[in-house]
Amino acid sequence: MLSGDERSSGSQVTMADEAGEGAQSDLLGELARLREEHRDLDSAIEALERSVAGDQLQIQRLKKRKLTLRDRIFHIEDALTPDIIA
């Protein structure tokens, strides 16, 4: 967000710009939450794989969830990365 000095120096801040900043902030929060959940799943999968009676079905479910999270993380990172026209 721009300070009062920047706004008065000729820069135009529109509602769309402010809404875009809010949406970007929301995406960054979601991205952090997804990354944390992804790390937690990684730890849970490792613990299950190390256990003697590791439940293979549960491990597969956790791995599938982890892949789903990875896809969502990539999608959000792509949305946050500006398109560069070369």
Rosetta constraint file for C-alpha pairs under 8 A:
AtomPair CA 1 CA 18 HARMONIC 7.11 0.50
AtomPair CA 1 CA 21 HARMONIC 7.51 0.50
AtomPair CA 2 CA 6 HARMONIC 5.82 0.50
AtomPair CA 2 CA 7 HARMONIC 6.40 0.50
AtomPair CA 2 CA 13 HARMONIC 7.84 0.50
AtomPair CA 3 CA 7 HARMONIC 6.40 0.50
AtomPair CA 4 CA 8 HARMONIC 6.27 0.50
AtomPair CA 5 CA 9 HARMONIC 6.30 0.50
AtomPair CA 6 CA 10 HARMONIC 7.40 0.50
AtomPair CA 6 CA 11 HARMONIC 6.40 0.50
AtomPair CA 7 CA 11 HARMONIC 5.15 0.50
AtomPair CA 7 CA 12 HARMONIC 6.48 0.50
AtomPair CA 7 CA 13 HARMONIC 7.02 0.50
AtomPair CA 13 CA 17 HARMONIC 6.27 0.50
AtomPair CA 13 CA 18 HARMONIC 7.36 0.50
AtomPair CA 14 CA 18 HARMONIC 6.57 0.50
AtomPair CA 15 CA 19 HARMONIC 5.98 0.50
AtomPair CA 16 CA 20 HARMONIC 5.90 0.50
AtomPair CA 17 CA 21 HARMONIC 6.28 0.50
AtomPair CA 18 CA 22 HARMONIC 6.34 0.50
AtomPair CA 19 CA 23 HARMONIC 6.14 0.50
AtomPair CA 20 CA 24 HARMONIC 6.03 0.50
AtomPair CA 21 CA 25 HARMONIC 6.10 0.50
AtomPair CA 22 CA 26 HARMONIC 6.19 0.50
AtomPair CA 23 CA 27 HARMONIC 6.17 0.50
AtomPair CA 24 CA 28 HARMONIC 6.15 0.50
AtomPair CA 24 CA 80 HARMONIC 6.97 0.50
AtomPair CA 25 CA 29 HARMONIC 6.25 0.50
AtomPair CA 26 CA 30 HARMONIC 6.18 0.50
AtomPair CA 27 CA 31 HARMONIC 5.95 0.50
AtomPair CA 27 CA 76 HARMONIC 6.67 0.50
AtomPair CA 27 CA 80 HARMONIC 7.68 0.50
AtomPair CA 28 CA 32 HARMONIC 6.21 0.50
AtomPair CA 29 CA 33 HARMONIC 6.29 0.50
AtomPair CA 30 CA 34 HARMONIC 6.11 0.50
AtomPair CA 31 CA 35 HARMONIC 6.13 0.50
AtomPair CA 31 CA 73 HARMONIC 6.11 0.50
AtomPair CA 31 CA 76 HARMONIC 6.72 0.50
AtomPair CA 31 CA 77 HARMONIC 7.70 0.50
AtomPair CA 32 CA 36 HARMONIC 6.21 0.50
AtomPair CA 33 CA 37 HARMONIC 6.24 0.50
AtomPair CA 34 CA 38 HARMONIC 6.02 0.50
AtomPair CA 34 CA 69 HARMONIC 6.38 0.50
AtomPair CA 34 CA 72 HARMONIC 7.91 0.50
AtomPair CA 34 CA 73 HARMONIC 6.62 0.50
AtomPair CA 35 CA 39 HARMONIC 6.24 0.50
AtomPair CA 35 CA 69 HARMONIC 7.91 0.50
AtomPair CA 35 CA 73 HARMONIC 7.19 0.50
AtomPair CA 36 CA 40 HARMONIC 6.22 0.50
AtomPair CA 37 CA 41 HARMONIC 6.14 0.50
AtomPair CA 38 CA 42 HARMONIC 6.25 0.50
AtomPair CA 38 CA 66 HARMONIC 5.79 0.50
AtomPair CA 38 CA 69 HARMONIC 6.42 0.50
AtomPair CA 38 CA 70 HARMONIC 7.31 0.50
AtomPair CA 39 CA 43 HARMONIC 6.40 0.50
AtomPair CA 40 CA 44 HARMONIC 6.23 0.50
AtomPair CA 41 CA 45 HARMONIC 6.01 0.50
AtomPair CA 41 CA 62 HARMONIC 6.57 0.50
AtomPair CA 41 CA 63 HARMONIC 7.81 0.50
AtomPair CA 41 CA 66 HARMONIC 6.43 0.50
AtomPair CA 42 CA 46 HARMONIC 6.22 0.50
AtomPair CA 42 CA 66 HARMONIC 7.54 0.50
AtomPair CA 43 CA 47 HARMONIC 6.19 0.50
AtomPair CA 44 CA 48 HARMONIC 6.21 0.50
AtomPair CA 45 CA 49 HARMONIC 6.10 0.50
AtomPair CA 45 CA 59 HARMONIC 5.95 0.50
AtomPair CA 45 CA 62 HARMONIC 6.67 0.50
AtomPair CA 45 CA 63 HARMONIC 7.30 0.50
AtomPair CA 46 CA 50 HARMONIC 6.21 0.50
AtomPair CA 47 CA 51 HARMONIC 6.34 0.50
AtomPair CA 48 CA 54 HARMONIC 5.08 0.50
AtomPair CA 48 CA 55 HARMONIC 7.05 0.50
AtomPair CA 48 CA 59 HARMONIC 6.82 0.50
AtomPair CA 49 CA 54 HARMONIC 5.62 0.50
AtomPair CA 49 CA 59 HARMONIC 7.47 0.50
AtomPair CA 50 CA 54 HARMONIC 7.18 0.50
AtomPair CA 54 CA 59 HARMONIC 7.69 0.50
AtomPair CA 55 CA 59 HARMONIC 6.24 0.50
AtomPair CA 56 CA 60 HARMONIC 6.15 0.50
AtomPair CA 57 CA 61 HARMONIC 6.27 0.50
AtomPair CA 58 CA 62 HARMONIC 6.19 0.50
AtomPair CA 59 CA 63 HARMONIC 6.15 0.50
AtomPair CA 60 CA 64 HARMONIC 6.13 0.50
AtomPair CA 61 CA 65 HARMONIC 6.20 0.50
AtomPair CA 62 CA 66 HARMONIC 6.06 0.50
AtomPair CA 63 CA 67 HARMONIC 6.24 0.50
AtomPair CA 64 CA 68 HARMONIC 6.27 0.50
AtomPair CA 65 CA 69 HARMONIC 6.22 0.50
AtomPair CA 66 CA 70 HARMONIC 6.18 0.50
AtomPair CA 67 CA 71 HARMONIC 6.26 0.50
AtomPair CA 68 CA 72 HARMONIC 6.37 0.50
AtomPair CA 69 CA 73 HARMONIC 6.06 0.50
AtomPair CA 70 CA 74 HARMONIC 6.22 0.50
AtomPair CA 71 CA 75 HARMONIC 6.17 0.50
AtomPair CA 72 CA 76 HARMONIC 6.18 0.50
AtomPair CA 73 CA 77 HARMONIC 6.10 0.50
AtomPair CA 74 CA 78 HARMONIC 6.03 0.50
AtomPair CA 75 CA 79 HARMONIC 6.27 0.50
AtomPair CA 76 CA 80 HARMONIC 6.21 0.50
AtomPair CA 77 CA 81 HARMONIC 6.17 0.50
AtomPair CA 78 CA 82 HARMONIC 7.99 0.50
